[in-house]
Amino acid sequence: MSSLDFPASTPLTLGVELELQIISRLDGDLTGGASELLGLVERKPHRGDFKPEMTESMIEVSTSVHHSCTELGAELDDIRQTLLAAADRLNLLISGGGAHPFQHWAERKIFDKPRFHQLNEMYGYLAKQFTVFGQHIHIGCPNGDEALFLLHSLSRYLPHFIVMSAASPYYQGVDTAFDSSRLTAVSAFPLSGRAPLVHRWDDFVAYYENMQAAGVVESMKDFYWDIRPKPEFGTVEIRICDTPLTVRRATELTAYAQTLCRYLLVERPFVINETLYAVYTFNRFQAARFGLDGGLLDPVSQQRLVLREDILATFELLAPHAAELGTSELLASLRSALQAGNDASWMREVYARQGSLPDLVWQQARKWRDTP
């Protein structure tokens, strides 16, 4: 099988990756520790997968394949507890969040792995500035054509995922005025943003092979698109989310993704064409900058909406599909939580009370530890 064959996956099966922060107990800053954590975790059997990321201050965890979001959430919680136990032995803390509030990129150390050194050579300071943290959600697809259909259909709802996961208002020691500052770091890479509008998998393979022949990419990993096909897994990968502050929120976001994908596959609510992308960049910016209060231009109706209201309306559309999938409770929990705001709102409230970014980081770490 070539790297661009698309093996069939059971539709709507799930997998999640979370990039997590490794925190110093002393000052709340990011600290090296990925190598030691990985070595300690691998000494005993455990659920999930633990991998390095770009710098020594990051660690990536991922689940196995699931049909049920409830089962996926249980595995994520087991992974959380395994990682916390290893971090405790090394006197480290673990935190969610899309960006560390006050770390300085120049202090980061590239993880000793050939691909990461290659990326450091290619992208210079951007590689260390890529010390940001995301949740990636994989949705199983029966074939490449359906994967591309889902990819393009999901673009209409991309701002929802940005808003509901946003957890990076502070960056390099300042309030950025964005709910998700992480997206600006991702957007600096030349192969970020949206995927090309291609309908058939054969056409996508031709596009990829042209890019590869031109020396633009070596593999699918070189595309940092907000949503991308992942042919080796037989999935579509939603990459736009900040890492939430709790496993519970990560599970709720996955339930939203699974339910939304069922709605899109069953009801096929709009035609896939370039119109869907006409306001893509505007909507992406509004969501990252203003969160739930941001504007959204519906690419189909051309109406100007408020993201908060559009998300609430979408919850109603998804209700029958949630009932079929068994995600109703998780979606109700997510909807209720958003009434109080997203994780970015919580972070600003904590900082307003404490007046200290290190205290905020310690509160984030406590939240990751104490909330399943």
N, C-alpha and C positions, 0 to 999 in steps of 0.2 A: 504494500500500500504506500503510495507517495504521500508526502506531507500535506498535499492539498486534496486528497480524497476526503470525502465527508461521510464517515460511517454513521449509520442510523443509530440514534439514541431514542429511548422511550420519550415521547413528547411530554414536556412539562416536568421532567425530572430535574433535580436541583443539586447544585453544589455552591459553596461559598468560600471565598478567600478573604482574610482580614490581615491588613498590615498594621502592626502594633508598635507602640513607642516603648523603648527601654529607658527607664528613668532612674536617676541617682536619688537615693534617699537623703543624701546630704543637702543638696541645693535645688532639687527638682528639675535640673537640666537633663537633656538627653545625655546618655553615656554609652560607651562601648560595652558590649556584653553578649552580642549575638552568638559568637563562636562558643563561649562558655555555656550559654543557655542551651544551644543545640546539642552540645556534647553531653550535657547532663540529662536532657530529655530523652535522648536516644539510648540511655543505659537500661531503660525499663520499657516493657510493652505499653502502648498507649493508643488511644483513638486519634484519628486525624493525622495530618501531615504538617511538619514543621520545617521551614526552609529559611535561608538567609535572604535578605534584600540588599539594596544598593549599598547601604552603609552599615557599620557595626552597631548603630543605634536603633536598628529596625529588625523586626522578625515577622515572617509571614506564616500564618496558620491556615489550613484549609480542611474542609470536610470531605468525606466520601460522598457518593451519589445517593440521593434520597428521593422518594416519591412524596413524602410528607414533610411539611414545614415544622411540625411538632417534633418529629424525629430528628430533623436537621438541627433544631434548636437545642435538643438534648445533647447531641454530639458536640455542638459548639460550647455548651456549658462544661462538658467533660474536658474539652481542649483547654478552656479557660483555667480550670482547676489544675490541670497538669502543668501548664505554663506558670501559674502562680506558685505552685509548690517548688518548681525549679528556681524561680526568681527569688523566693524567700531564702533558699539555701545560699544564693549568691549575694544576698542583701541588696537586691534590686527591686524596683517597682515596675509594673506594667500598666499602660494606659491606652485607652482609645483616643479618638480625636483625629481630625484631618490634618492638623499641623501642630507642632509644638509651639506654645505661645511665645517663647523668648530665646530658643536656641539660635546659635549663629552657624550658618552653613559651612563657613571656612574651617570650623573646628571638627567637622565630621571626618571619619576615616572610612575609606572605601573597603567593603568586605572583600577578602582575598579570594576572589573567584575570577577566572579568565574573562567571562562575559562582562562582569562589572568593571574590570580594568579596561576592557575594550570600550565600554560606554563612556568611561571617564576620559579616555583619550579622544574619543569622538566629540563629546559634548562639553568638555572643559568644566567650567564652574557650574554649569547646569546640572551635572551629575550629582554634585553634593547638594545643590538646591532642591533636588528631587527627593530630599528627605521629607516627604509628605506621605500621608497614610490614607489608603482607600479600602473600601469594601467592593469586591468584585462578585457579581452574582451570575452564575451559569444556569441557563435554561436549555434543557434537552430538546433537540429537533430531529425529525425523522429523516431529513435530507437537506442538502445545501440550499435548494430553492426556498424551502420553508424558513430556513435560517435567515436568508436575506429578506424575506417578507417580514419576519418579526423584527429584524434589525431596523428596517426603514419605518415600520409602523410604530415602534417604540420611540422614535425620534420626536413624535408629537408630545410624548409624556416625559421626555428627558428632564424638563424643569422640575417635575414632581420629585424625582429621585434626588436632585440637587438640594431642594428645599428641605425634604424630610430627613435627609442625612446630614445636613450642614453642621459642621462641628470644628470650624477653623477660623473664628473671627479675629484671633490674635496671631501675629506673625512677626518674628524678629523684634519682639518687645513692644509692639504697638497694636492698637485696635485698628484694623484695616478698613473698617466700615463695611466690609463684606461679611456675609454669613459664612461663605466658603471661600477663603483666600487660597485654599489648596489648588483650585482650578487654574489660577494664574500661573502657578509653577508648572502644571501639566501643559498648559497652552503654549509655553515657550518652546516646546519640542516641535520640530518641523513636520512630523507625521502624527500630530495630534488632531483633535477636532472631530469632524464627521467623516464617515466612510463614503466612498463614491456611490452614486446611484446606479447600481447594477442589479438586475432582476434575476438572472439565471446564474447558477453556480459555475457553469462552463465559462461564462463571460467573466466572472470574478477570477477564475483560475487564469484566464488569459491576461487580465489586468495585473495580477500578482506576478506572473511570469515575465511580463514586460518590465515591471519595477525591479524584479530580481536581475534580469539581464542587463539593465541599465546601471546596476550597482547601487540602487537606492536602498534596497533592503536585502537582508540575507535570509530572514525567516519571518513568519507572522508575528513574532515577538517584537519586531521593529515598528509595527503599527501601534501607536498609542491612542487610537480612536476612542471616543467616549463609549461607543458600542462596537464590538467587532465580532466576527465569526471566529470560532475556535475549533477548526476542523478536526484536530487530533482528539478532541473530547466529544465531538458531535453536538456542540452547543453554540448558543449566542451568549456573549459575555457582556454584561452591563458593567461599565468601569467608572461611571461618573460619580459614585457615592463617596463621601468622606467616610472614614471608619467611625461608626457611632461610639458613644461612650459606654454602651452596655451590650451584652450578648442579646438581651431581649429586643432592643431596637434593631439590631442586625437581623434577627429572625423575623421581626415584623416587616422590615423592608423586603426581605426575601418573599414573604407571603404576598405582599403587594405586587411584586414582580411576577410571581407565578400566576396570580389571579388575573392580572392585567394581560398577560400573554394568552391565557385561555380566552378571555374576552376578545382579543384581537384575532386569534385563530378561528374562533367560532363565528363571530359576527362580521368580521372583515369590514370595519366601519368606514373606510375611505380608500380611495384609489392611491396607489403608490406612484408618485411622480415627483418632479422637482419642486412642485408647490409646497410639499411638506417641509422642504429645507429653506424656503424663502426667508423665513424669520427665525431660523435656527440659532444664529449667533446672538440676535437680540434677546430671544427668550432665555438662552443660556446665561447671558450676562445679567438679566433682570433677576433670575433665580439666585445666582451666586451673590449678587450685590444686596438685594433687598429681602431675600427670603420669602416668607409667607405673604408679605405685603407687596411683592414684586408684581409687575405686569406680565401678561402673557397674550401674545397675538395668536389667535387660533388660525393656523395656516389654511384651513378649509373654509371656515365661515368669515374670516377676516375681522372677527369681532375682537375688541380689546377687553380682556378679562383680568381679574385679580387672581393670582395663583391660589390663594387660600380658598376662594370660592370654586375655582376649577377643580381643585383636589377634592373638595367636599362633594361636588357633583359627580366626580369619577367614582368615589366610594359607592354612591347610589347605583351607578351603572354596573359596578362589579358585584353587587350583593348576590344575585343569583349564581354567579360563577364561584363566588366564595363558598356558598352553600354546597355546591357540587364538589369542591376541592377540600372542604373542611378547614378553610382559612378564616371563617367568619369571626371567630373570637380574636385572632391575631389582628385582623383589620380593625375591629372595634376598639381594641387596645391602642393601636396606632392612631386612630382617629381621635380618641379621647386624649391621648398624650399631646397631640398637636394643638389642642385647644389652649394648652399652657405655653406653647411655643416649641421650637426645636432645640437640639443640643446647643446650638450657638446662643440661643436666648438664655439657657441655663448657665452657660459659661460667663456671659456678661453679667448676669445677676450675681453670681458668686464673686466675680471680681469687684463689682460695685460694693458688696458687703465687706470683702476682705482687703481690697486695695493693694493686693500683692499677687503678681503672676506666679511666683513659686507656690504660694498657698493654693492658687487655682489648680496648678498641676497636681499637687498632693490630693486635692479634692477629686480631681478626675481619676486618679489612681485608686482612691477609696471607692469611688463609684463603680469602677471596673471590678474591684475585688468583691464588693458587697452586694451587687445587683446581678442576679443570674441572667 
